[in-house]
C-alpha cells in the first residue's frame, strides 16, 4: 500500500488536461484507480462522461491502452480483451501480467449495461469492473437512472407542481453483484483515496471477476459548488447513505463511521434535494432517513451473519 | 498442395471445420437457430483441445460482437457466428467494428427477421446490415461456405475490415453435401499468421481505441473507411486468385454461368443460384439463350463489373430474397438498376424484379422456369410487371 507522497510522485496514467468539469468526481475515480492499478493495465470504458471528457480526438487522457466501443457493453468489451490475453498466454505468445479494468457510469452499469455486466461476472473473467456512480445520466444532462435516489430532482423525474422528483428508491447493485458470488465486491467513495486505492489493490490481487461501486458526487447533477466533491463524498459515508464495505469471498466487512449523522446533513448541501427541505416535504425526508437506517441495519446484520475469518494479507500484483 | 479430404458435411459443419483450421485466438458467440451449430461444433473443438481458441460463451449477440471488438482491438484473430435476430441485436456493434477497422470474421446464416417470427431462410437479416461497413460474401453451397471462410480471414486482415460469410439457413446450413476439405497444413499456410499493426496488448505503444470524433475529424475518418471498402474489391480478387491457383477452385466478385451468347439472364444470390443453374442447363438444351449471374460479393457492390457482365442482354430478372419495404423492390434489384443506369448507353433497360422465398418459402425449378419464361416474353417486347412476388398466395 503506497502512501500519499508516493502516489503523488507516480507518472499520471490518467492525465490532466481532460475536459471534465471543475470538481469532476469521475476523473478522480479514474486517476486514483489507475494509481493503484499501475501501468500494466488495459481499460475499457462505457460511453459516458468519463469517455467523452477524456478522449476527444486527437487527444487522450489515457497513458495506458484504452478501448471504448459503446454504452452498454464495457464488461463484454473487457472480457474480449481478457479472453485474448488468456488465449495468447496459453499459446505461449505473451507473458506479461495485465490488469483488466472496465469503467462505467451508473447508467451504463445499473441500467443499459446490467446484462453485459452480469454475463461477464458469471463467466468468471479476470476483470475488475468499476462503476463511477453519480446517481443519474449526467452526460446527457441529468436524467434519472436506476441508481438515482428517491426524491432527487432530475430532468426525466423532475420536481414539479405535483411530483417531488424520483418516486422510487434506487436499486442495490452492489448486492446484485454480491449475489453473483464473485470473489470480491466493494463499495468505495470519492473523497477517501486510501479506501479506494486499497480496495483496487486488493481486488487486483484476486484472480476472477471483481466489482467496485464507487460513489461519485457530481457537481453538475447534484448541484453544489465544485470544491465540495470530496466533502460530500465523505458525508455520504458518515450519513450511511453510502456505506463503505466489501464482500470478500462472501464475507462482509463494513467500515463504520465514527458517528452516524442524519441524512439531511448530506441532503442540504445538494441542489437536487432542495425541495426536500420545505416543511411540507418532511414526510418524504423521514421516509429517506428510515430507508437509509434500514439499509444500514441490514448491512450490519449481513456482516454479523458471515463468519469473520481472518484472511491472509493480499499482495498487490 | 496436399491431398484433399472428400467428406459429406452440412453448411454449418463446413463453416465450423474452416474455423477449426483457422484456429482463431478468440471466438465469442451466442446461440441462435439456424447458426447455433457453427459455434456449438466449434465449442466441441475447444473442449477437445483441437484449437487454441479462447471461447467466450456470452449472454447475448450484442455482447458477442462487443467481446469480439475487445479481442480484435487487443490484437487477436477473432471470429463469431450468428443469424437473423442475433445479427439485428448486433447491429449497433457491427457498425462500430467496421468503423474501428477491426478484421473480425463472422459466419452469418441467413434467416428471416421477425415479425412474424420465423426460423427459415431469407436474406432480410444480412440486407438489414448492408450499410454497416462489413464486407458481405454469399455462398451457394457448403463448399463455397468453407472456401469463403478461409478467404475471409485473409481479406479482413488485409483490408482492415470485418467480413461476414453467409449461407442460406437450413438450405445450406443443414443440407448435407460433398465437401472437399484442405489439409490442415494447407489451410494453415493459406490463412497465415495475423500480425496486427496497432493493438491494445502492446504496452510499448499504448493506444486509445474508440475516441470521441467530432465535427473536425469524423468525416475524414469515415472517408478513409469508404476508401477501404472500395479498395477491398481488389483484395478480394487477389485472395481469390491465390486460392484458385493453390487449390483449383475459382472465385471472383460474382460467377457467370452460361453467359456466353446469353440473351436473358437471372441475377440471384445464395442457394437459389444453384437451383437456377439446373433450369439454365435445361433451357440451353432446348436452345433458349438463358444465363445466370450470381453475385458472391454484395459488399462492396461490384457495380461496374456486374454492369459489364450484363451488357447486351435483352432482358434481366433480379431475384431478391428480401424486400426493401420501400414500396419499390428488393435491395439487389435496386443496386443492379443503379449499376445499369451508370453503364454505357445501350445497356439493357428491361429489368424485372422478383421477390421470392421470404421466411423460407421454397423456390422450385418451376418458379425459376416461370421467370425465364417471363424474360423470354419481355425480350420480345411483351409488357411484364416491374415487380413480381414469386410463390406467394395473393
Boltz contact constraints between the chains, C-beta under 6 A:
constraints:
  - contact:
      token1: [A, 42]
      token2: [B, 200]
      max_distance: 6.0
  - contact:
      token1: [A, 52]
      token2: [B, 212]
      max_distance: 6.0
  - contact:
      token1: [A, 55]
      token2: [B, 208]
      max_distance: 6.0
  - contact:
      token1: [A, 55]
      token2: [B, 211]
      max_distance: 6.0
  - contact:
      token1: [A, 55]
      token2: [B, 212]
      max_distance: 6.0
  - contact:
      token1: [A, 56]
      token2: [B, 212]
      max_distance: 6.0
  - contact:
      token1: [A, 57]
      token2: [B, 211]
      max_distance: 6.0
  - contact:
      token1: [A, 57]
      token2: [B, 213]
      max_distance: 6.0
  - contact:
      token1: [A, 57]
      token2: [B, 217]
      max_distance: 6.0
  - contact:
      token1: [A, 60]
      token2: [B, 208]
      max_distance: 6.0
  - contact:
      token1: [A, 62]
      token2: [B, 208]
      max_distance: 6.0
  - contact:
      token1: [A, 64]
      token2: [B, 206]
      max_distance: 6.0
  - contact:
      token1: [A, 65]
      token2: [B, 200]
      max_distance: 6.0
  - contact:
      token1: [A, 65]
      token2: [B, 206]
      max_distance: 6.0
  - contact:
      token1: [A, 66]
      token2: [B, 208]
      max_distance: 6.0
  - contact:
      token1: [A, 67]
      token2: [B, 73]
      max_distance: 6.0
  - contact:
      token1: [A, 67]
      token2: [B, 200]
      max_distance: 6.0
  - contact:
      token1: [A, 67]
      token2: [B, 209]
      max_distance: 6.0
  - contact:
      token1: [A, 67]
      token2: [B, 210]
      max_distance: 6.0
  - contact:
      token1: [A, 68]
      token2: [B, 210]
      max_distance: 6.0
  - contact:
      token1: [A, 69]
      token2: [B, 69]
      max_distance: 6.0
  - contact:
      token1: [A, 69]
      token2: [B, 96]
      max_distance: 6.0
  - contact:
      token1: [A, 69]
      token2: [B, 210]
      max_distance: 6.0
  - contact:
      token1: [A, 73]
      token2: [B, 66]
      max_distance: 6.0
  - contact:
      token1: [A, 76]
      token2: [B, 63]
      max_distance: 6.0
  - contact:
      token1: [A, 76]
      token2: [B, 66]
      max_distance: 6.0
  - contact:
      token1: [A, 76]
      token2: [B, 67]
      max_distance: 6.0
  - contact:
      token1: [A, 77]
      token2: [B, 66]
      max_distance: 6.0
  - contact:
      token1: [A, 77]
      token2: [B, 70]
      max_distance: 6.0
  - contact:
      token1: [A, 79]
      token2: [B, 67]
      max_distance: 6.0
  - contact:
      token1: [A, 80]
      token2: [B, 67]
      max_distance: 6.0
  - contact:
      token1: [A, 80]
      token2: [B, 70]
      max_distance: 6.0
  - contact:
      token1: [A, 80]
      token2: [B, 71]
      max_distance: 6.0
  - contact:
      token1: [A, 81]
      token2: [B, 70]
      max_distance: 6.0
  - contact:
      token1: [A, 81]
      token2: [B, 74]
      max_distance: 6.0
  - contact:
      token1: [A, 81]
      token2: [B, 200]
      max_distance: 6.0
  - contact:
      token1: [A, 83]
      token2: [B, 26]
      max_distance: 6.0
  - contact:
      token1: [A, 83]
      token2: [B, 54]
      max_distance: 6.0
  - contact:
      token1: [A, 83]
      token2: [B, 56]
      max_distance: 6.0
  - contact:
      token1: [A, 83]
      token2: [B, 71]
      max_distance: 6.0
  - contact:
      token1: [A, 84]
      token2: [B, 25]
      max_distance: 6.0
  - contact:
      token1: [A, 84]
      token2: [B, 26]
      max_distance: 6.0
  - contact:
      token1: [A, 84]
      token2: [B, 71]
      max_distance: 6.0
  - contact:
      token1: [A, 84]
      token2: [B, 74]
      max_distance: 6.0
  - contact:
      token1: [A, 84]
      token2: [B, 76]
      max_distance: 6.0
  - contact:
      token1: [A, 86]
      token2: [B, 54]
      max_distance: 6.0
  - contact:
      token1: [A, 87]
      token2: [B, 25]
      max_distance: 6.0
  - contact:
      token1: [A, 87]
      token2: [B, 26]
      max_distance: 6.0
  - contact:
      token1: [A, 87]
      token2: [B, 54]
      max_distance: 6.0
  - contact:
      token1: [A, 91]
      token2: [B, 52]
      max_distance: 6.0
  - contact:
      token1: [A, 116]
      token2: [B, 63]
      max_distance: 6.0
  - contact:
      token1: [A, 119]
      token2: [B, 58]
      max_distance: 6.0
  - contact:
      token1: [A, 119]
      token2: [B, 59]
      max_distance: 6.0
  - contact:
      token1: [A, 119]
      token2: [B, 63]
      max_distance: 6.0
